[in-house]
Amino acid sequence: MLFALTSPVIVAADLETPYAVPRTPYPKKIVSINLCTDELLLELVGPERVAAVTKFSTDAEVSTVAAQAKGISQTQGDIEHVLAFGPDMLLSGHFSNKETIKFFEKSGVPVLIFKLPKSFEDIYEALRRLAIAVGEMEKGEAIIGKMQTELAGFKKISLPQRAVFFQSDNYVPGVGTFENAVMEAAGLRNVAVELGIKDYGRMGLEELIRAKPDVIIFSSEQKKTKTVRGEVLDHPALKKALPHVKTVTIPTLYLNCGSPDSVKAVKLLVQEINS
Amino acid sequence: MKTQVKETPAWLLYSILGGLLCAAFFASVSLGTLKFRLWEAILHPSSELSFIFWDIRLPRAILGLIVGATLGLAGAAMQGFLRNPLAEPGILGVTGGAALGAVAVFYTGLVTLFPMMLPVGGFLGAFVSVLLLYLFAGTLASVQTLILAGVAINVIAFAGTSLMLNLVKDPYAVLDIVFWQMGSLADRSFQHVFLILPFVIAGWCLLLWDGRALEALSLGEETAASLGISLRALRVRIVLGTALCVGASIAVCGSIGFVGLIVPHLLRPFVGYRPGKLLAVSALGGAILLLASDVAVRMIPSLVELKLGVVTSLLGAPFFLLLIFRMRRKML
């Protein structure tokens, strides 16, 4: 999720923006220029109403809707290309293709911008907002209901466990991050929160050893390529000082955006830690 | 007329530098996020503190020493061989080439199969850069030509790295590359030290061997040839030596620039402006500068720990500008 702060893909709920008043009939040529809005959109509507999504949407490594996105046209999100689809609604995140967003806002096409979610409530909010805009309120509520039941149904982690979510370059998510919400939903105590870290902070190896977490969470692409980030977890000092620490790897696609599939991240945490 | 050049006696120079190096090394192992006394860590084996000392701080300090010495030595050797005061691995694109090689090894997954490929990738990248440098600029290029060649190589290396960033799918991996490129010694282990040691020692030997040849070369190519120095052999040694030690060092630490520029310049007056004597002295000086910068990185109070490569660039870039300014005044 840290990635979202620095790079132009990503996002979800925007609470400040009032719900867009849907025009009737509901939009039939929706274009999404952000992977995260692709994920929300394809959960709610069928492919026949979607004119284009991002090129990431069919990539099963990063997208939770790779199957649904097959066969739908893809766009890079530049003005000309989007215009060619003649969209009647444009979906985007805060950071992607600002020029395109400005252009379509001026031209009167409804543009919906979704912010980064910080909790599961933010995801529900984003789903509701999009569901109203595309006229799929029932489906939206069904998805939210299913997420809530699943989240409530997980057997919480038995003993209180302290965890650190280790990301690129020793960044750790603290209060007010979606990762923290996922950890809390699994019943974990976030060490970064104990240390008073808001949003994202950094934690060196020395601090990590001193904090003695029970669990280290780590996110990665599904195929196990070694990265600089992964290397830190192989550090001999960590293995010697924390021999019993449990490492859980969560595929990045569950957390990139905050989508109905984010529930799977919680499920994975609970399963791995209870096993 | 004879110009008198004052030279600091070797024993004095080496003992001062040796003393500073010990102090910097001691500071590097004793300062960090956690505050504790060194003897606490040494007296209590297999305690938390001893792991922090033996497995985090010690390899970090040793790596700082090795990489700093490499950069100082390579800077001095390049300046001597090219007879050019602005020659330096970073400015001339050797560092950039090494970084590109290392990034390529990282993200093709080769490093997962053979860890040894990391320094090899760094070496190959650096080697190609040095070769290109000679193709572009030759051995006796003017300052401007050489710097331009360096700019060109840096641009090529940057383009290659950007292409790699473009092709990487995992957004987190992009972040990894960006952070890694800023250069750091944090959280390295003895595995890294052992990984690069053979390359670095081979490179050092090739460069330190060249002291006499560089002294002779400072009298001009013909004089050097008449003194029995084979320029071709010297060139091979400098190219290989630089590529080996700089390539391997950059491959585990990321881009760290300007050490090779600053150190030889500061120390040159103390060795009577003799390029041969400057080699070993610059190696010591480079190690001191890098260790001290690495201590500064950990001690400067800031929101996040600064990156080592960022700090050396902050020190080095103004120094570089000052040198250009002084050269311009001399030309007028």
HADDOCK unambig.tbl for C-alpha pairs under 7 A between the chains (distance, minus, plus):
assign (segid A and resid 3 and name CA) (segid B and resid 171 and name CA) 6.68 0.50 0.50
assign (segid A and resid 3 and name CA) (segid B and resid 172 and name CA) 6.36 0.50 0.50
assign (segid A and resid 168 and name CA) (segid B and resid 172 and name CA) 6.82 0.50 0.50
assign (segid A and resid 168 and name CA) (segid B and resid 175 and name CA) 6.73 0.50 0.50
assign (segid A and resid 168 and name CA) (segid B and resid 176 and name CA) 5.83 0.50 0.50
assign (segid A and resid 169 and name CA) (segid B and resid 176 and name CA) 6.80 0.50 0.50
assign (segid A and resid 169 and name CA) (segid B and resid 179 and name CA) 6.66 0.50 0.50
assign (segid A and resid 202 and name CA) (segid B and resid 304 and name CA) 6.64 0.50 0.50
assign (segid A and resid 205 and name CA) (segid B and resid 187 and name CA) 6.53 0.50 0.50
assign (segid A and resid 206 and name CA) (segid B and resid 33 and name CA) 6.56 0.50 0.50
assign (segid A and resid 206 and name CA) (segid B and resid 34 and name CA) 6.68 0.50 0.50
assign (segid A and resid 206 and name CA) (segid B and resid 52 and name CA) 6.50 0.50 0.50
assign (segid A and resid 207 and name CA) (segid B and resid 33 and name CA) 6.89 0.50 0.50
assign (segid A and resid 221 and name CA) (segid B and resid 170 and name CA) 6.37 0.50 0.50
assign (segid A and resid 225 and name CA) (segid B and resid 109 and name CA) 5.82 0.50 0.50
assign (segid A and resid 226 and name CA) (segid B and resid 109 and name CA) 6.52 0.50 0.50
assign (segid A and resid 226 and name CA) (segid B and resid 112 and name CA) 5.83 0.50 0.50
assign (segid A and resid 227 and name CA) (segid B and resid 106 and name CA) 6.76 0.50 0.50
assign (segid A and resid 227 and name CA) (segid B and resid 173 and name CA) 6.99 0.50 0.50
assign (segid A and resid 228 and name CA) (segid B and resid 176 and name CA) 6.28 0.50 0.50
assign (segid A and resid 229 and name CA) (segid B and resid 176 and name CA) 6.66 0.50 0.50
assign (segid A and resid 232 and name CA) (segid B and resid 187 and name CA) 6.74 0.50 0.50
assign (segid A and resid 235 and name CA) (segid B and resid 189 and name CA) 6.58 0.50 0.50
assign (segid A and resid 236 and name CA) (segid B and resid 55 and name CA) 6.59 0.50 0.50
assign (segid A and resid 237 and name CA) (segid B and resid 51 and name CA) 5.50 0.50 0.50
assign (segid A and resid 237 and name CA) (segid B and resid 52 and name CA) 6.50 0.50 0.50
assign (segid A and resid 237 and name CA) (segid B and resid 55 and name CA) 5.10 0.50 0.50
assign (segid A and resid 237 and name CA) (segid B and resid 56 and name CA) 6.48 0.50 0.50
assign (segid A and resid 240 and name CA) (segid B and resid 51 and name CA) 6.98 0.50 0.50
assign (segid A and resid 241 and name CA) (segid B and resid 48 and name CA) 5.72 0.50 0.50
assign (segid A and resid 241 and name CA) (segid B and resid 51 and name CA) 6.39 0.50 0.50
